[in-house]
Amino acid sequence: MLAGDESKRTGDRLARRPVVAIVGRPNVGKSTLFNRLVGRRTAIVEDIPGTTRDRLQAEITYRDRRFVLIDTGGLEPDADEGYSALIRRQVEAAVREADVILFVLDAVAGVTRTDSEIAAMLRRGQPPILPLANKADNDARREAALEFFELGLGEPMAISAYHDLGLREVLDRLTELLPESLALAAVDELRLAVVGRPNVGKSALVNAILGEDRVIVSEESGTTRDAVDTPFLYRDRPLILIDTAGIRRRGRIERGVEKYSVMRARQAIERCDIAILVLDATEKVAAQDLHVAGFVADAYKGMIIAVNKWDLVEDSEERRETFARNALRRLKFTPWAPLAFVSAKTRLNIDGVLDLALEIGETRSQRAPTSEVNTVLREAVAANPPPSPGRRPLRIKYGTQAEVRPPTFVFFANDASLLHFSYRRYLENFFRKRFGFEGTAIKLEFRSRE
């Protein structure tokens, strides 16, 4: 991506909705608060400091007010290396975006040195700050919450995110502090999920697409744990980018946080329109890559195969053809997925990937008229009649396209149980050849009707 292209990608991000950022030191209950306010379990919650690393965000509507809520990792103001430093930069970025800050404190632990340092940092900014004394689930703790007055941020609100106490009052206070939202037109956002095995450069690719360090990037595998949604504009089209944790084979998934990360990654595939499967140009296509591609195909999503780290190999037409040939041979069950050579580091062909995504989004929304579907069906059957291993032949009477996103065709036959999987594949290939549908899985359903 060229520097001059960044505005078309990031210029209007979040501009239409006020932003609320949740900040605080590690393990004070920020993610529990985030999940309560969002109304579903979005962030991974474990009793382990540092579980949340990237910025998570979700849109909330409360009393006709819409705003974006951002969860952040535990802040350690003095951190200058390692994950803590990366998290600190993420929190600082969230604070810069915010219109209101929810500063979460621990009513059990009381005021700590880290709380005081964070308060001093927040006071240097412009947004209003709501200090929230969390875990105040009894009278003694609610009374103890008053000591947070000494932070100089105004009256602390005693809450318990775990027990859902005081959160309605927090939302009421937020509606008073938030700036007015601009009118939001109904938009059809295209959802892109960046998926792949660990350490192939998914988060780096997300940052290259967005033109900023939106998610934490590290050489250590397993850095991304949550699925992170980021809305942005590209060529005036609203898109949502979902970064995900690396997916391992089932037998290699560790218990605990990583297990939930893989679950979130698979959920991200389920709710995306198009998956960008990231491969490592310096390695052969691995079994894990096939495993992830299988998840995408089984969910009937669009897919782009992004060969990352192309800056690390000698670029030539012959090299590209060789890699593409070997990759597509391994990914023979998704021959419809286009392949793009990219570099998150140098931003090689980032716009090309996004242009492909827009094209596939249009393809997934196209609908074939029923008359044309049946014309193509008759041609396919005439060219290659369905096999009839028993006495009763299979007769496919007619078909129609019932749905889009994914394109779904329903065929009515005398007895759908007679259909052989090889003939299903034949019909899919025949329909692809006639109607296109490049870049997306299509769904064929067969129903019995005498």
C-alpha positions in Angstrom: 0.0 0.0 0.0 1.4 3.4 -1.0 1.4 6.1 1.6 -1.0 8.2 -0.5 -3.5 5.3 -0.5 -3.9 5.3 3.3 -6.6 7.9 3.4 -9.0 5.8 1.3 -8.6 3.1 3.9 -8.5 4.8 7.3 -9.8 8.3 6.8 -13.3 7.7 8.0 -12.7 4.9 10.5 -15.0 5.3 13.5 -15.7 8.9 12.6 -19.5 8.3 12.6 -19.7 6.8 16.1 -18.4 8.0 19.5 -15.8 5.8 21.0 -15.5 4.6 24.6 -12.2 3.0 25.7 -11.9 0.7 28.7 -8.5 1.0 30.4 -6.8 -0.1 33.6 -4.0 -2.1 35.0 -3.9 -5.9 34.5 -6.5 -8.2 36.0 -9.0 -5.6 37.3 -11.9 -7.0 35.2 -11.8 -4.9 32.0 -12.8 -7.8 29.7 -15.6 -8.9 32.1 -16.9 -5.4 31.9 -16.6 -5.3 28.1 -18.5 -8.6 27.8 -21.3 -7.4 30.1 -21.7 -4.1 28.3 -21.6 -5.8 24.9 -24.1 -8.4 26.1 -22.2 -11.5 25.0 -18.9 -13.2 25.6 -16.7 -11.4 23.1 -13.4 -11.1 25.0 -11.6 -14.1 26.4 -11.9 -13.9 30.2 -9.3 -15.8 32.3 -7.9 -15.1 35.8 -4.5 -14.6 34.2 -3.0 -11.1 33.9 -2.4 -10.2 30.2 -5.1 -12.3 28.7 -6.3 -9.4 26.5 -3.5 -8.1 24.3 -5.1 -6.4 21.3 -7.8 -3.8 21.2 -11.2 -5.4 20.9 -14.2 -3.3 19.8 -17.9 -3.7 19.5 -20.8 -1.4 18.6 -23.4 -0.8 21.4 -26.8 0.8 21.2 -28.3 2.0 24.4 -31.4 4.3 24.6 -31.1 5.2 20.9 -27.4 6.1 21.4 -24.8 4.2 19.4 -21.1 4.1 20.3 -18.1 1.9 19.8 -16.7 0.2 22.9 -13.0 -0.7 22.9 -11.4 -3.2 25.3 -7.7 -3.0 25.9 -5.0 -5.0 27.5 -3.7 -4.5 31.1 -1.7 -1.3 31.2 1.8 -1.1 32.8 2.9 2.6 32.3 6.6 1.9 32.8 6.9 -1.0 30.4 9.4 -0.4 27.7 10.0 -3.9 26.3 8.1 -7.2 25.6 4.4 -7.6 25.4 3.8 -5.1 28.2 5.3 -2.3 26.0 3.3 -3.5 23.0 0.1 -3.4 25.0 0.9 0.0 26.4 1.2 1.4 22.8 -2.2 -0.2 22.0 -3.8 1.4 25.1 -2.3 4.8 24.2 -3.8 4.5 20.7 -7.2 3.6 22.1 -7.1 6.6 24.4 -6.3 8.9 21.5 -9.4 7.6 19.7 -11.7 7.8 22.7 -14.4 10.3 23.4 -14.9 8.9 26.9 -12.6 6.7 29.0 -13.8 4.0 31.5 -10.9 3.7 34.0 -11.4 0.3 35.7 -10.0 0.0 39.3 -10.0 -2.8 41.8 -12.2 -2.1 44.9 -10.6 -5.0 46.7 -7.0 -4.0 46.2 -7.6 -0.3 46.6 -5.4 2.4 45.1 -2.1 1.1 43.8 1.0 2.8 42.5 0.1 1.7 38.9 -3.4 3.1 39.3 -1.9 6.5 40.3 0.5 6.4 37.3 -2.3 5.6 34.9 -4.5 8.3 36.3 -1.6 10.8 35.8 -1.3 9.7 32.2 -5.1 10.0 31.6 -5.3 13.4 33.1 -3.0 14.7 30.4 -5.6 13.9 27.7 -8.9 15.6 26.8 -11.6 12.9 27.0 -13.9 12.7 30.1 -12.9 9.9 32.4 -15.2 7.7 34.5 -13.4 5.9 37.3 -15.1 2.6 38.0 -14.4 0.8 41.2 -15.0 -2.8 40.1 -15.6 -5.9 42.3 -17.6 -3.7 44.7 -20.2 -6.4 45.4 -20.9 -5.7 49.0 -21.4 -2.7 51.3 -17.8 -2.8 52.7 -16.3 -2.7 49.2 -18.6 0.0 48.0 -17.6 2.1 50.9 -13.9 1.4 50.3 -14.3 2.5 46.7 -14.4 6.1 47.9 -10.7 6.1 48.4 -10.3 6.4 44.6 -11.3 10.0 45.0 -7.6 10.6 45.7 -6.8 9.9 42.0 -8.3 13.3 41.2 -10.6 12.0 38.5 -13.9 12.8 40.2 -16.3 10.5 42.0 -15.7 6.8 41.4 -18.7 4.7 40.5 -18.9 1.4 42.5 -19.7 -1.5 40.2 -19.4 -5.3 39.9 -19.0 -6.4 36.3 -19.2 -10.0 37.3 -22.5 -9.6 39.1 -23.8 -7.0 36.8 -24.2 -4.3 39.5 -24.2 -0.6 38.7 -23.7 -1.1 34.9 -27.0 0.5 33.9 -25.9 3.6 35.9 -22.6 3.6 34.0 -24.4 3.5 30.6 -26.7 6.3 31.7 -23.7 8.4 32.6 -22.1 7.5 29.3 -25.0 8.8 27.3 -24.7 12.1 29.1 -21.0 12.4 28.2 -20.9 11.1 24.7 -21.0 13.5 21.8 -23.9 13.2 19.4 -23.5 10.5 16.8 -23.7 11.4 13.1 -26.7 9.8 11.3 -25.7 6.4 10.2 -27.0 5.2 6.9 -27.8 1.5 6.5 -24.7 -0.1 5.0 -23.9 -3.6 3.9 -20.4 -4.2 5.3 -18.2 -6.8 3.8 -16.5 -8.8 6.5 -13.0 -10.1 5.9 -11.3 -12.6 8.3 -7.5 -13.0 8.2 -6.9 -16.6 9.0 -4.1 -19.1 9.0 -1.8 -21.2 11.1 0.4 -19.5 13.8 3.2 -17.2 12.8 2.6 -16.7 9.1 2.2 -12.9 9.5 -1.6 -12.5 9.9 -1.4 -9.6 12.3 1.3 -7.9 10.2 -1.0 -8.2 7.2 -3.9 -6.6 9.2 -1.6 -3.7 10.1 -0.5 -3.3 6.5 -4.1 -3.2 5.3 -5.2 -0.7 7.9 -2.0 1.4 7.6 -1.3 1.4 11.3 -0.2 -0.8 14.1 -3.7 -1.8 14.9 -2.9 -5.2 16.4 0.2 -6.5 18.2 2.8 -8.1 16.0 5.5 -10.4 17.5 7.9 -13.0 16.2 6.5 -15.4 18.9 3.7 -17.6 17.6 0.3 -17.4 19.4 0.5 -13.6 20.0 -3.1 -12.9 18.8 -5.7 -14.5 21.1 -9.0 -12.8 20.4 -10.7 -12.2 17.1 -10.4 -8.4 16.7 -12.9 -6.6 14.5 -11.9 -3.3 12.9 -14.3 -1.3 10.6 -12.6 0.7 7.8 -13.3 2.1 4.4 -11.7 1.1 1.1 -12.7 2.8 -2.1 -15.7 4.2 -0.3 -16.9 0.7 0.6 -17.3 -0.1 4.3 -15.5 -3.3 5.4 -14.8 -5.0 8.7 -11.4 -6.7 9.1 -11.2 -9.6 11.6 -7.8 -10.6 12.9 -7.7 -14.1 14.4 -5.5 -16.4 16.4 -3.6 -19.0 14.4 -5.5 -22.2 14.0 -3.7 -25.4 14.8 -4.7 -29.0 14.2 -7.0 -30.3 16.9 -4.4 -32.6 18.5 -2.0 -29.7 18.9 -4.2 -27.3 20.6 -3.2 -26.5 24.2 -5.8 -26.3 26.9 -6.9 -22.9 28.3 -6.6 -19.7 26.5 -5.3 -21.2 23.2 -8.3 -23.5 23.0 -10.7 -20.5 23.3 -8.6 -18.6 20.7 -9.0 -21.4 18.1 -12.8 -21.4 18.9 -12.9 -17.7 18.3 -11.0 -18.1 15.0 -13.4 -20.6 13.8 -16.3 -18.4 14.9 -14.6 -15.6 12.9 -14.7 -17.8 9.8 -18.4 -18.5 10.4 -19.3 -14.8 10.6 -17.1 -13.5 7.8 -17.9 -13.2 4.1 -14.4 -13.7 2.8 -11.4 -15.4 4.5 -7.9 -14.3 3.6 -5.9 -17.5 4.1 -2.3 -16.4 4.9 0.5 -18.7 3.8 4.3 -18.3 4.4 6.2 -17.9 1.2 9.4 -19.3 2.8 7.7 -22.6 3.7 5.8 -25.3 1.8 2.1 -25.5 2.1 1.6 -27.4 5.4 -1.1 -29.7 6.6 -2.3 -27.0 9.0 -2.9 -24.7 6.0 -5.1 -27.3 4.4 -6.9 -27.7 7.7 -7.7 -24.0 7.8 -8.8 -23.9 4.2 -11.1 -26.8 4.9 -12.8 -24.8 7.7 -13.4 -22.0 5.1 -14.7 -24.3 2.4 -17.0 -26.2 4.9 -18.5 -22.8 5.9 -19.1 -21.9 2.3 -17.2 -18.6 2.4 -15.2 -16.7 -0.1 -11.4 -17.1 0.1 -8.2 -15.4 -1.0 -4.9 -17.3 -0.6 -2.4 -14.6 0.4 1.2 -15.8 0.1 2.9 -13.5 2.7 6.6 -12.7 3.2 7.2 -12.6 -0.6 9.9 -10.0 0.1 12.0 -12.8 1.6 12.3 -14.8 -1.6 13.7 -14.0 -5.1 10.8 -12.6 -7.0 10.5 -14.0 -10.6 7.7 -15.2 -12.8 9.0 -18.7 -12.7 9.1 -18.7 -8.9 5.6 -17.4 -8.7 4.3 -20.0 -11.1 6.1 -22.8 -9.3 4.8 -21.8 -5.9 1.2 -21.3 -7.3 1.3 -24.7 -9.0 2.5 -26.5 -5.8 0.1 -24.6 -3.6 -3.0 -25.2 -5.8 -2.1 -28.8 -6.1 -2.1 -29.1 -2.3 -5.3 -27.0 -2.1 -7.0 -29.0 -4.8 -10.4 -28.9 -3.0 -10.6 -25.1 -3.3 -9.5 -24.5 -7.0 -11.9 -21.5 -7.1 -9.8 -19.5 -4.6 -7.5 -16.9 -6.2 -3.9 -16.6 -5.1 -2.1 -13.3 -4.4 1.6 -12.7 -3.6 2.0 -10.1 -0.8 4.4 -8.7 1.7 3.0 -7.2 4.9 6.4 -5.7 5.6 6.8 -3.8 2.3 3.0 -3.6 1.6 3.4 -5.4 -1.7 0.0 -6.0 -3.4 -2.1 -5.1 -0.4 -4.5 -3.1 -2.6 -4.6 -6.1 -4.9 -5.9 -8.3 -2.1 -8.6 -5.7 -1.2 -9.6 -5.3 -4.8 -10.0 -9.1 -5.0 -12.1 -9.0 -1.8 -14.5 -6.4 -3.4 -14.8 -8.5 -6.5 -15.5 -11.7 -4.6 -18.1 -9.8 -2.5 -19.9 -8.9 -5.6 -19.7 -12.4 -6.9 -21.2 -13.9 -3.7 -24.1 -11.5 -4.1 -24.9 -12.3 -7.8 -28.1 -14.3 -8.6 -28.8 -16.4 -11.6 -32.3 -16.3 -13.0 -34.2 -19.6 -12.6 -34.6 -19.9 -16.4 -30.9 -19.8 -16.9 -30.3 -22.2 -14.0 -32.5 -24.8 -15.7 -31.0 -24.2 -19.1 -27.5 -24.9 -17.7 -28.9 -27.9 -15.8 -30.3 -29.4 -18.9 -27.0 -28.9 -20.7 -25.0 -30.5 -17.9 -27.3 -33.6 -17.8 -27.3 -33.9 -21.6 -23.5 -33.8 -21.6 -23.1 -36.2 -18.7 -26.2 -38.0 -17.4 -26.2 -38.9 -13.7 -25.0 -42.5 -13.1 -27.7 -45.0 -12.1 -26.1 -47.9 -10.2 -29.4 -49.5 -9.3 -32.6 -50.2 -11.2 -34.1 -46.8 -10.4 -32.4 -43.9 -12.3 -31.8 -40.5 -10.8 -33.7 -37.8 -12.6 -33.0 -34.1 -11.7 -36.1 -32.3 -12.7 -35.4 -28.6 -12.1 -33.3 -26.2 -10.1 -33.2 -22.6 -8.8 -30.8 -20.3 -7.0 -32.4 -20.0 -3.6 -29.9 -17.8 -1.8 -26.9 -15.5 -2.1 -23.9 -15.2 0.2 -23.1 -18.0 -0.3 -24.7 -18.7 -3.7 -27.0 -21.6 -3.0 -28.6 -23.7 -5.6 -31.5 -26.1 -4.8 -32.2 -29.0 -7.2 -35.3 -31.2 -7.1 -35.0 -34.8 -8.1 -37.1 -37.9 -8.0 -34.9 -39.4 -5.2 -32.0 -37.3 -3.9 -30.5 -40.3 -2.1 -29.4 -41.7 -5.5 -27.0 -38.8 -6.0 -23.4 -39.8 -6.0 -20.9 -37.3 -4.6 -18.9 -37.3 -7.8 -21.9 -36.1 -9.8 -22.4 -33.3 -7.2 -18.9 -32.2 -7.9 -19.5 -32.4 -11.6 -22.5 -30.2 -11.4 -20.7 -27.7 -9.2 -17.8 -27.4 -11.7 -20.3 -27.1 -14.6 -22.2 -24.3 -13.0 -19.0 -22.5 -12.0 -17.8 -22.7 -15.6 -21.1 -21.1 -16.8 -21.8 -18.6 -14.1 -18.4 -17.8 -12.7 -18.5 -17.7 -8.9 -14.7 -17.3 -8.8 -13.4 -16.8 -5.3 -16.3 -18.3 -3.3 -17.6 -21.6 -2.3 -21.1 -22.4 -3.7 -23.7 -24.6 -2.0 -25.7 -27.3 -3.8 -28.7 -28.8 -2.1 -30.7 -31.7 -3.5 -34.3 -32.5 -2.5 -36.6 -35.4 -3.3 -39.9 -34.6 -5.0 -42.0 -37.0 -6.9 
